[in-house]
Amino acid sequence: MGLIPDEIIRDIRDRADLAQVISRYVTLRKAGVSLKGLCPFHQERTPSFHVHPDKGFFYCFGCQKKGDVFSFLMEMEGKGFADIARDLAELYGVDIPDESPGPARLRGQPSLRSQLFAANRAAADLFRSALGKKGGAEARAYLAGRGLDETTCEAFGLGFAPDSWDALGKALAGRGITADIAESAGLVVSRPQRAGTYDRFRNRVMCPVTTPGGDVAGFSGRLIEGDGPKYLNTPETEVYKKSKLLYGLDLARAGIRGANRAVLVEGNFDVVRLHQAGITETVAALGTALTSDQAEVLRRITGRVVLLYDGDAAGKKAALAALTVLLGKDLEVAIARLPDGADPDSFVREHGPDALARLLDGAQPAIEHYAYNVWSQTGATARAAALGEAAGVLKNVRDPTRRDLIVGTLSEAMGLDPAVVRRAVARAGAGGVPGDGPPPQRPAAAPAAAPLPPRQELSIITLLDVHPELLPHAEAREVFSFLTDSRLRDMYSAAREGRLDLSATADNIRNEIKKILADGNVTDVANPQGRLDQFLDELLLARRKHEISDLHRQLEAAQRSGDVERKYMLMRKIKETRKQVD
């Protein structure tokens, strides 16, 4: 290979849609003249990652990462510059000549990661081809038996690994992929006592596992018959990190954004079956417990996750573990309850896609589900264990206001004093949960800082400081009623009297104000009144969601008490409130 001329690099950069590329990994929203989202390079609760498509660069005010489309993808994909340039050129229709004279950037040899992705792409092609051949008849029958049509199988790249010890290895060698690369990709295994390799996957239906950008990182193979584990996955490699990938995410991203939720299931074929049923926001955690990294990936794309786990004991246990992880990422979590013993695939087959869609739309907030249907249903002797389990989940909720609301739900559902629940959470390791009893002793020289006010409410106060002419409109919109923090209410009262002074606030609040000013969300605004309305509408939406959660809790109580009239009244109210949210 030769060189990539500088003019070709400029052409790629000019043609590449920076916002489109970054949107594979981050949900971006309009923020003045830029776009904003949660930074993919560090964990944060409020967006500080800004994208400027017109200028072709991104910048994070939190971790100070910055760059263009090349540096973003090099960081996210772990590839070299030449590999990223080649990928972007193919995506945006730029021709890269094999050799070019003059000043240029080296094309260089493909990196190890690039070679592993190439090996996996070749293997995926071979598996798809094998599925359509005579030897793939049994695999085709298996997929048809699961109700999967050809279009769906093609969309997910499903294939077949022949029942052979060396068919794949030989085919890859014929495509110029060395045994060392094939082994590093987890496709073949070295023979223990003699030279050569054998195929890792044999007589299996193959599910390619892709990165958010669409590269094939590895495979999950389902045994059709014979000896061996039912499912076999690619081992950890340079490109296949099971704890960081979600099955089906590249196909589900648009569905997640459109539905404003992700549906999380346990199995790969549940994902495929639900996509075929029109639930295109479905992903799975690759046959293992949901990890913090996977939850972080979801958090960058959506704020809401619906758990649709199997209705057996193992599924219920896995759902609780997933809830614990998701709450730690400040995600809103709901439970769609399947009948005992059912799984998503069998439910769709028996009841149809419409019934599943209704089940998902009626998903109950997860905390209310566990509080009223699980933890409160234990006998007196098991109540302490149930409370301990509940506290173990609740300790991961970082937002104090949200945690207090959940404490109230738990105490009501379990018939316990809120102080008892708070102490259980404190023992479980939450720390900082308000409760009775003496507070923990702290060194006099290092007093604990008061918690920060809600950022959105603080943004409103900052906006009013920058644009004091908005105060009449703020009064008309009853801003004071939206402020939940007493310090912010005091600031608003000071603004009413024309004596607001943000420089006199506590250090941590002042630092937060600096961040708000830096991200341009209140300063770089063409329509300040519209921005104030946007903040208030978002707070109103959050309030409505809390109201819906509370109504669901009341509905559960009405159902348990047999109060039919109140039950239907609450159902109507939930429906009316949901219309305001939607």
N, C-alpha and C positions, 0 to 999 in steps of 0.2 A: 504494500500500500504506500501511497505517496503522502502528500501533505494536504491540509485543508487551508485554502487561501483565506486571508483575512476578510476579503470581500464576501466570501461564502459564509463565514462566521457572522458577519454583520447582517447578511440576508436572513439567516436563520433567526437571529435575535429579533429582527424587525418583523418577521412573519409570525413568530411564536406568540400565542395569546397567553400572556403571563397569568392573567386571572383564571383562564381555563385550566392551565397546568396546575396552578396552586389549588384550585378547587377540587382536584382529585383527593387532596389530603385535608383540606380545611374548608369549613363553611364560611364564606365571605359575605359580609353585608355592607351596604353603602354607608359611608361615614364621611360626609362632606364631599370633597373631590377625590377621595381615596376609597378603598375597600378595607374592611377590618374583620379580623377573626381571632380565634384562639391560636397562640403560637404553637407550631408543631415541634419546635426545638427545645421548649421547656414547659413545665406544667404551670398553668396559671388559671385563675378563676374568672378573671375579667379580661376581655380582649385587649391586647396591646400590640398585635401584629398587623401592620399596615401594608397594603399593596397599592402601588401607583402604576396601573397599567399603561397610562399615557406616557409615563416617563421610563417605564420598563424596569422598575426596581421595587424591592420590598425592604421593610425595616421593622424590627421589633423593639419597642421602647423598654421592654422588660429585660431581655437578654442581650440586646444590641446586635443581634445577627442582622446582616444586610447583604444584598447582592442582587443579581439578575436571574433570569430563567435558568442559565447554566449552573450557577452556584447553588440555586435552590435544589435542583434535581440531583446534583452531585452530593449534596448533604443528605437528601432524603433517600436516594437509591444506593448511595455508597459506590457509585461508579466514577470512572475517570472522565476528564473533559471530553476526550475523543469519543467515548462511548455515548455520552449524553448528546453530543453534537450529532452523532449518527442517528440516534433515536429521534431527536427533534426534526432532523432533516427529512426522515421518512414520514413523520407525522404531518409535517407542513409542506411537503412536496418540493423540497429543495434538493437539487441534484449535486452530489459531492463527487467530483472527478477523482479517479484513482491516483493520478499524478498531476501536479501543477507546479510550475517553476515560480521563482520569486519569493518575496517575504510571505511566510505562512506559519501556521501552527502545526506541529507534528501530529499526524494521525496516530502513529504508534501502534503497537501490538494491542489486541484486545486484553482488557484486564481479566483477572481470574473470575470476578463476578460476572462480567460480560460473557465469558466462555461457559460458565455454569448456566446462565439464563439461556444461552444458545442451545446447550445440550438438553435442557428441559423442554424448550420449544420443539426441538427435533423429536424428542420422546413423545410429546403430546401429539404431534402430527402422526407418528407411527402408531400410537395407540388408537387414534381416531380411525386411521386407515384399517387397522386390524379388526376393529369393531364391525366394519362393513363387509369383511371377507367371510368365506365359508367357515373358518375356525371361530368366528365371533358369533355364531348363531345362538349359542347358549346364553351369551352375555346379552344379545339383543332381546332374547326371550325374557331374561331376568328384568331388564329395563321396562319392557312392555308390560310385564306382570305387575310392576309398580305403578303402572298408569302413566308412564312418561312417553311423550310423543317425540318424533324425530327433531322437530324444531327446538324443543327444550334441550334435548341431548346435545344438539349442535351448539346452542348458545353457551352451555356450560363446558363444552369441549370434552364430553364424556367419551371414554374409549375402552379398549380391551387389551390387557397384557396376555399374550398367548401362553399356553401351558408348555413352556419351553425353557430350558436352562440358559440358552444363549442367543435367542432370536433378537432381543433388543440390542445386546452388546454388539452383535455382528452388524445389525442395521445402522447403529450409530457410527461404527467404524467406517462403514461405507459412505457416510456423510462427512467424513473427515474429523470426527470427534474421537479423541484418544481415550484409551481405557482409563488413564489417570483422571481425566476430566470427568468421564462418566462415573467413576467411583467417587470423586469429590462431590458430585451432584447427588449421590445416593442412589443412582440408577442401577449400578452393578456392585458386586461384592467380590473381593479377592478370595480365591480358593485357598483354604487354610494350609494345605500340605503340598500343593503343586502350583505351577504357574498358571496364569490366566484368571478370568473372572466368571461369575455367573450372574444372571439377572435377578435383581432383588424382587421384582413383582412378577408373579406367574399365575395365570388363570384367575385374573381379577378384573372386575369392572373398575376403571380408573377415573378418578376425579382430579383434574388439575387444580392446584391451589395457586392463586395469583396474588401478586402485590397490588396495592391500590392503583398503581400505574398500568396494570395489565400484564406484566411479565410473569411467566410461569416460574414459580419459586420451588415447587415440589408437587408431590402427589399423595393422595389417599386412595388406597386400593381395597375394594370389597371382595372377599373371597367368594367365588361362585360355589365351589364344592371341593372337598378334599381336606387334607390336614393343614394346620397352620392357624394363625389368629384370624378372626373374622375380618378385622380391619388392620391394614398395615400402612403406616405413614412413612414418608421420607424422613430419614434421621436429620438431626440438626446439621446444617451446612452453612457455608458462608452466606447463602441467600435465603435459606429456609429456616426461619426462626418461629417455631410454632406458637410461642407465647405472645408474639407480636402481630400475627396474621389472623384474619377472620375469613372463613370460607364464604365466598359469594359476594364479598364487599364491592369488588369492581363493577359487578352487575347490579348491585343493590343501591349504589350511591344515589342515583337519580330518584329511585323509589323512596328512599329514606327522606330526602329533602321534600319530595312532593307530599308525602304522608305526614311529615313532621314527627316521625318516630322511626325507630328501628325495632323490628321483631326479632328476638333472639331465640333460637331453637338449639337442640342438642346435636342433631345429626346432619351430615352433608345432604343426604337424600331428602330430609325434611325441607332443607333450603330449596333444593331443585323442585320438589313437588309443590311447595307454596308459591314459588315464582310462576310456575305453570298455572296455578290457580289464581294468579293476579295479585298475590301479596308479594310484590317485588321489593319490598323493604326488608326482606328476611336475610339474616346471616347466622352463622354458627361459629362456635369457638374451637373447631378442629378436634372434636372428640375428647376434650379435656376440660378441666374447670376453668371458668373465665378468669383471666389474669388482669392485673392492674393496667398493663400496657394495652390490652385489647379494649378495656373500658375507656382508656384515654383516647384511643382511636375513635370510638363511638362518640365521645363527648365533643370532639372537634367538629363532628358532622351534625349532631342532633342533641337536643336537651331531654329527649324522652325515649325510654326503652320499655317495650312490652315483652315480658318473659312468657314464652309458650313452650314450657318444658313438658316432658312426658308425665302422664298421670299416675305413674307408679312411685314406689317409695324412693327409689334412686333419683327419679326426676324431681321430686319434691325437695329432696336434700340438695340437689344441684341448684335448684332455683333459689333456695335460701342463701347458698354460698355466693351465687351470682348477685343477688340483691345486696349482700354485704359489700361486695366490691364496687358495685355501681353507685351505692349511696356515698361511698368514699370519694367519688368523683362529682358529687353534687348533681347527679342525674335524677330526673323524675322517673320513677319505676312503677309499672303496673303489672298485675298478674292476670293472665287469661287462663282460667282454670279448665283443663280438659277432664273428661270423665275418668274415673279410676281405671288404670290399665290402658288408656288410649294414648296414642302419640299423634302429632300433627298430621302425618301421612295417612294413618288409618282413619282419623276424624274426617279428613277431606273426602276420602273414598266413601265413607259411610253416609256422611251428611251433606257433602257438596261444598263448593267454594263460598257460596253465599252464607251458609251457616257459620263457616269459619270467620268470614269477614265480620259478621255480627258478634261473634265471640270476642274478637279482637277489639272492636269498637266499644264493647261493653266491659273491657278489662277494668278490674278494680284496682285502685291505688294499692301498691304492694303492702305498705305498712298496715293499712286498714284490714286487708285480707288476713295477714298473719295475726294481727291484734284480736280480731273478732272471730276468726274461723279456726285458728290454730292455738295460739298461746292462751286465750281465755277459756278454751274448751278442756283444758287439763283438769284433773281432779286436784283436790286440796293437797295431796301428798306430792304431786308433781309440779305444783305451782312455782316453787322456788327454782326448779330447773328451767321451767318455761321462761321465767323472768330473767334468769341468767342468759338464756339464748337470745331473748329480745334485747337485753342490754348489750350483748356482744355485737348485735347488728347496729344498734343505735349509736354506739360509741364512734362509728365511722362518719356520722353526720357532722360536718364541720360548721355549718351555719347555725349560730346560736338560736335564732328565731325559729328556724325550721325544726331544730332539735326540741325546743320547748313545745311546739305544736304536737310533735310526735309523742313526747312525754305525756301530754294531756290525753292523747288518743289511747295510749297504752294503759294509763291509770284508769280511765273510764271503762275500757274493755275488760280489764282484769279485776276491776273492783278494788283497786289499791290507791292509797294516798300518793299523790304525785311525788312527794318527798321520798317515798320508798323507791320509786322508779329511778329518781335522780341518783340516789345513793348506789343503786345497783349499776347504773351506767358509770358512775365515778369509779366503782370497784373494778369494772370491766376495762378501765383504762382511758375513758374519754377525757377526764380532767376538765376543769373549767365549766362544768355544768352547774348552773345555779341550783342551790338546794338549801335545806336547813342544816343546822349543826355548824360548828366553827369552821371557818375557811382554813385551808392548809397554810402553814407558816411559811413565809417567804423571807429571805434575807432583806434587812432594812435598806441595804444599799442598792437592791435591784428590784424595786416594786414592779408588779406585772402591769403592762400597759392595758388600758381599757380597750375592749374590742372595737374594731372599726365599724362605723355606721354602714348600712347597705350602700354599695357604690353608686347604684342608680339614683338613690335619693340624694347622695352627696353631689352627684353630677348636676342635679336640679339646682341645688344651692349655689354651686359654682357658676352655673349658667346665669343665675340671677345676679351674681356678683359682677360677671362680665357684661351682662346686659340688664341693668337695673330698670330700663324702660319696659321690661316684660312684667313688672310687678302687678299692674292692673289686670293683665291677662291671667297671671298666676292666681290672683284673688278670685277671678271669675271661674277658674277651673278648680277652685278649692284645694290648692296644693297642700295646705296645712294638714288636711285630712289624710293625705297619702304618706306623711312622714311618720315613721314608726320609732325613730330614735329621738330621745328627749333633747339631745344636744342639737340635732338638726332643727327641731321645733323652735329651740331658743334662737338659733341663727336666723330662721325665717322671721321670727318676731322682730329681731333686730333689723332685718332687711325692710320690714314694714315701716320701721321708724327711721330708716335712712342711716343706720349706724352699724351695718354689717362690716366686720373686719376679719377676714379669713386668716390674716397673718397672726391673729391672737389665739388661734386654735391649738390643740395639743399637737405634739410633734408628729405622731403617727397619722393624724388626720391631715396635717399640713403637707406631709409627704404624699399622701394619697391625692390631695388636691393638685399637687404639682404634676402627678402622673396624668390626671384627668386633663389638665391644661396642655400637657405635652402631646397627648394623643390626638388633639385637634377636634375632639368630639363636641366641645362647647365653644371653641375659638374659631375653628376653620368651618364656619357654618354660614351658608348663604341665607338661610331663613331661620333665625333664632327662635321665633315663635313656633314655627313648625317643629323644631327640635324639642322644645319644651313639651309640645303636644305629644310628640313621639315618646318621650320619657314617661309621661303620665299615662299614655295608652298602654305602654308595656307594663307599668305598675298595676294598672287596672286589670290587665289580662292575668297577671300573676295572682291578683286578689280573687278573680273569678275562679281560677284553678284551685285555689285554697278552699273557696266556697264549695266547689264540686267535691273535693275530697271530704269535706265536713258533711255534705249531704249524703255521700255514699256511706259514711259512718252511721249517720242517722237511719239510713235505709236498712242497713244490716240489723240495727237494733229493732226497727219496726218489724222486719221479717222474723226475727227470733221471738218477738212478743206476740206475733200473730195479728198485729194491728193492720188489717188489710187497707182500710181507708187511708191511714197515714202513709202506708207503703206506696199506694198509687199517687198520692199527692206529692210525695218526695220524688217519685220517678218523673212526674211531669215537671217538677221544678229543676231536676237535673237536666232534663232535655232542654228546657228553656235557657238555663244557664250555659249549657254547652253551645247553643246557638250564638250566644254572645261571645264565647271563646273562639268559635270557628269563624 
